[in-house]
Amino acid sequence: MKPAGARQPCPPRATASTPAQFQQAFVQALFDPGDPAGALAAQPGFAVYRNTVLGGCVDALQANYPVVAALVGRDWFRAAATDYARRRPPTDARLMVYGDDFGAFLAGLDRAADLPYLPAVARLERLWREAHLAADAPVLDARRLQTLAPDALHRVRLTPHPAARWQWFDDAPARSLWQAHQDADEARRTATLAALDWRAEGVLVTRPHASVRVAPAGRPACAFLAACAAGASLPDALAAAMAETDAEAFDPANLLGALLDAGALRGLDPV
C-alpha cells in the first residue's frame, strides 16, 4: 500500500513517430495513391503536391531517355514513366541520374511486349548518361604501348577509361535507332529508320574530352573491354576478344588502335 501523498505513476504514453518514420510515410503517401496515409493525405493541397512531385520525376525520366520518348510518343512514355516513378521513387536528389533500371522496367512492362527494341535503346541511353557524368581522367597515349618491349606486353593490363561504356545488343540495332534520332530533320530521320538493317549490334560510349561519343563496337571489342575491366592481362584480354571472331581474321593491332583512338582506355599497369 502506497503512503498518502505518494506520486502515482503516469500511464504509458504512445511513442511518437520518429522523423525517419514520418519521412517514410510521407514518401509512401506521395507515390502510392492507394496507401492509407490517413492525416497526411487528408491535408489540404497534398494531392497537388503529390502530382507536382510525381510530374517532376516523369519530367526527369523524359529528359534522361529522350529517344525512348520519341520512339513511343509523349502520352505512352509519360504513362509508363508514371508507373515507374510510383514503384521506384528517386533515392538521389540529382534527378539527372534517376532511372538507372528504366530499361529493365520496360523489359518487364506488358504494354511494351510488342516493342522489343525499347529496353535496348533505354540501356544505351543509360550508358550515355553514365559516360556524361563519369569522372574525368586522361586517356592512354598510344606511344606508351609502342615504347614497350614485346616481352613486356605480356606483363601489363589495360584499364578502361572511367567514362567508357560498352554493350552488345543481341535483340535490336540499338545504336542505329539512337543515332537516327540525333538527326533533327524529320524526313531524313524517317528515311533512315525505314531503311534500317534490323540486326544485332554493339556500342562503345566514350567521353575522352568534353563531349560524349557513341560509336559502333563489335563483339571482340566488347569482350576485350570486359576482360580489361575484370583485371585480365593484355594477352588474356586479347584472347577473350579473339574468341568472339574468326581467329584468322582477328587483328589485335587494329582493335587496340580503334580503342585508343576512341579514348576508351586510361591506364597501363603491371600485372
LINWOPE-V80743 format. One record per pair of residues at least 24 apart in sequence whose ideal C-beta (glycine too) atoms are under 10 Angstrom apart, sorted by the first residue. I is the first residue (numbers start at 1). J is the second residue. If there is no record, write none. Layout:
i & j
I & J
I & J
This chain:
i & j
27 & 53
27 & 89
27 & 90
28 & 89
30 & 54
30 & 57
30 & 85
30 & 86
30 & 89
31 & 57
31 & 82
31 & 85
31 & 86
31 & 87
31 & 88
31 & 89
31 & 90
32 & 86
32 & 87
32 & 89
33 & 86
34 & 86
53 & 85
53 & 89
53 & 90
54 & 81
54 & 82
54 & 85
54 & 86
54 & 89
55 & 81
55 & 82
55 & 85
56 & 85
56 & 90
56 & 95
56 & 98
57 & 81
57 & 82
57 & 84
57 & 85
57 & 86
57 & 88
57 & 89
57 & 90
57 & 95
57 & 98
57 & 99
58 & 82
58 & 83
58 & 84
58 & 85
59 & 95
60 & 85
60 & 90
60 & 94
60 & 95
60 & 96
60 & 97
60 & 98
60 & 99
61 & 85
61 & 90
61 & 95
61 & 98
61 & 99
61 & 102
61 & 122
62 & 99
63 & 95
63 & 96
63 & 98
63 & 99
63 & 129
64 & 95
64 & 96
64 & 97
64 & 98
64 & 99
64 & 100
64 & 102
64 & 122
64 & 125
64 & 126
64 & 128
64 & 129
65 & 99
65 & 102
65 & 103
65 & 106
65 & 118
65 & 121
65 & 122
65 & 124
65 & 125
65 & 126
65 & 128
65 & 129
66 & 125
66 & 178
66 & 181
66 & 182
67 & 118
67 & 121
67 & 122
67 & 124
67 & 125
67 & 128
67 & 174
67 & 177
67 & 178
67 & 179
67 & 180
67 & 181
67 & 182
68 & 99
68 & 102
68 & 103
68 & 106
68 & 112
68 & 115
68 & 117
68 & 118
68 & 119
68 & 121
68 & 122
68 & 124
68 & 125
68 & 177
68 & 178
68 & 181
69 & 125
69 & 181
70 & 121
70 & 177
70 & 180
70 & 181
70 & 189
71 & 115
71 & 117
71 & 118
71 & 121
71 & 122
71 & 177
71 & 178
71 & 180
71 & 181
71 & 193
72 & 106
72 & 111
72 & 112
72 & 115
72 & 118
72 & 121
76 & 111
76 & 112
76 & 115
77 & 118
79 & 111
80 & 105
80 & 106
80 & 109
80 & 111
80 & 112
80 & 118
81 & 105
83 & 109
83 & 111
84 & 109
94 & 133
96 & 129
96 & 132
96 & 133
97 & 126
97 & 129
97 & 130
97 & 133
98 & 129
99 & 125
99 & 126
99 & 129
100 & 126
100 & 129
100 & 130
101 & 126
102 & 126
103 & 127
103 & 174
107 & 171
115 & 172
116 & 171
116 & 172
117 & 169
117 & 171
117 & 172
117 & 173
117 & 174
117 & 177
117 & 198
118 & 172
118 & 174
118 & 177
119 & 169
119 & 171
119 & 172
119 & 174
120 & 167
120 & 169
120 & 170
120 & 171
120 & 172
120 & 173
120 & 174
120 & 175
120 & 177
120 & 178
120 & 200
120 & 201
120 & 203
121 & 169
121 & 172
121 & 173
121 & 174
121 & 175
121 & 177
121 & 178
121 & 181
122 & 174
123 & 165
123 & 167
123 & 169
123 & 172
123 & 174
123 & 203
124 & 165
124 & 167
124 & 169
124 & 172
124 & 174
124 & 175
124 & 177
124 & 178
124 & 179
124 & 203
124 & 205
124 & 214
125 & 174
125 & 178
125 & 205
126 & 165
126 & 167
126 & 205
127 & 164
127 & 165
127 & 166
127 & 167
127 & 174
127 & 178
127 & 203
127 & 204
127 & 205
127 & 212
127 & 214
128 & 165
128 & 178
128 & 203
128 & 205
128 & 207
128 & 212
128 & 213
128 & 214
129 & 165
129 & 205
129 & 212
130 & 162
130 & 163
130 & 164
130 & 165
130 & 205
130 & 207
130 & 212
131 & 161
131 & 162
131 & 163
131 & 164
131 & 165
131 & 204
131 & 205
131 & 206
131 & 207
131 & 212
131 & 213
131 & 214
132 & 163
132 & 205
132 & 207
132 & 211
132 & 212
133 & 163
133 & 207
133 & 212
134 & 161
134 & 162
134 & 163
134 & 164
134 & 165
134 & 205
134 & 206
134 & 207
134 & 212
135 & 161
135 & 162
135 & 163
136 & 161
136 & 162
136 & 163
136 & 207
136 & 209
136 & 210
137 & 161
137 & 162
137 & 163
137 & 164
137 & 207
137 & 208
137 & 263
137 & 266
137 & 267
138 & 208
138 & 263
138 & 266
138 & 267
139 & 163
139 & 164
139 & 206
139 & 207
139 & 208
139 & 209
139 & 259
139 & 260
139 & 261
139 & 262
139 & 263
139 & 264
139 & 265
139 & 266
139 & 267
140 & 256
140 & 259
140 & 260
140 & 263
140 & 264
140 & 265
140 & 266
140 & 267
140 & 268
141 & 260
141 & 265
141 & 268
142 & 256
142 & 257
142 & 259
142 & 260
142 & 261
142 & 265
143 & 260
144 & 260
144 & 265
144 & 267
144 & 268
145 & 234
145 & 253
145 & 256
145 & 257
145 & 260
145 & 265
145 & 268
148 & 234
148 & 268
152 & 234
152 & 270
153 & 233
153 & 234
153 & 235
153 & 238
153 & 252
154 & 233
154 & 234
154 & 235
154 & 236
154 & 271
155 & 233
155 & 234
155 & 235
155 & 270
155 & 271
156 & 233
156 & 234
156 & 235
156 & 267
156 & 268
156 & 269
156 & 270
156 & 271
157 & 227
157 & 228
157 & 230
157 & 231
157 & 232
157 & 233
157 & 234
157 & 235
157 & 236
157 & 237
157 & 267
157 & 268
157 & 269
157 & 270
157 & 271
158 & 224
158 & 225
158 & 227
158 & 228
158 & 229
158 & 232
158 & 233
158 & 234
158 & 237
158 & 238
158 & 256
158 & 259
158 & 260
158 & 264
158 & 265
158 & 266
158 & 267
158 & 268
158 & 269
159 & 228
159 & 229
159 & 231
159 & 265
159 & 266
159 & 267
159 & 268
159 & 269
160 & 206
160 & 224
160 & 225
160 & 226
160 & 228
160 & 229
160 & 259
160 & 264
160 & 265
160 & 266
160 & 267
161 & 206
161 & 207
161 & 208
161 & 225
161 & 259
161 & 262
161 & 263
161 & 264
161 & 265
161 & 266
161 & 267
162 & 207
162 & 266
163 & 205
163 & 206
163 & 207
163 & 208
163 & 209
163 & 212
163 & 213
163 & 263
163 & 264
163 & 266
164 & 204
164 & 205
164 & 206
164 & 207
164 & 208
164 & 225
164 & 228
164 & 229
164 & 259
164 & 262
164 & 263
164 & 264
164 & 265
164 & 266
165 & 203
165 & 204
165 & 205
165 & 206
165 & 207
165 & 212
165 & 214
165 & 225
165 & 264
166 & 202
166 & 203
166 & 204
166 & 205
166 & 206
166 & 215
166 & 217
166 & 221
166 & 222
166 & 223
166 & 224
166 & 225
166 & 226
166 & 229
166 & 259
166 & 264
167 & 202
167 & 203
167 & 204
167 & 205
167 & 217
167 & 222
167 & 225
167 & 226
168 & 200
168 & 201
168 & 202
168 & 203
168 & 217
168 & 218
168 & 219
168 & 221
168 & 222
168 & 223
168 & 226
168 & 244
169 & 199
169 & 200
169 & 201
169 & 202
169 & 203
169 & 222
170 & 199
170 & 200
170 & 201
170 & 202
170 & 219
171 & 200
172 & 198
172 & 199
172 & 200
172 & 201
173 & 197
173 & 198
173 & 199
173 & 200
173 & 201
173 & 203
173 & 216
174 & 200
174 & 201
174 & 202
174 & 203
175 & 201
175 & 202
175 & 203
175 & 204
175 & 205
175 & 214
175 & 215
175 & 216
175 & 217
176 & 201
176 & 203
176 & 216
177 & 201
178 & 203
178 & 205
178 & 214
179 & 203
179 & 214
179 & 215
179 & 216
182 & 214
204 & 258
204 & 259
204 & 262
204 & 263
204 & 264
205 & 262
205 & 264
206 & 259
206 & 261
206 & 262
206 & 263
206 & 264
206 & 265
207 & 263
207 & 264
208 & 260
208 & 261
208 & 262
208 & 263
208 & 264
208 & 265
208 & 266
209 & 263
213 & 262
213 & 263
213 & 264
215 & 258
215 & 261
215 & 262
215 & 264
217 & 258
217 & 259
217 & 262
217 & 264
218 & 244
218 & 245
218 & 255
218 & 258
219 & 243
219 & 244
219 & 245
220 & 244
220 & 245
220 & 246
220 & 249
220 & 250
220 & 251
220 & 252
220 & 254
220 & 255
221 & 245
221 & 255
221 & 256
221 & 258
221 & 259
221 & 262
221 & 264
224 & 252
224 & 255
224 & 256
224 & 259
224 & 264
224 & 265
225 & 259
225 & 264
225 & 265
228 & 259
228 & 264
228 & 265
228 & 266
228 & 267
231 & 269
231 & 271
232 & 271
233 & 269
233 & 270
233 & 271
234 & 268
234 & 271
235 & 271
236 & 271
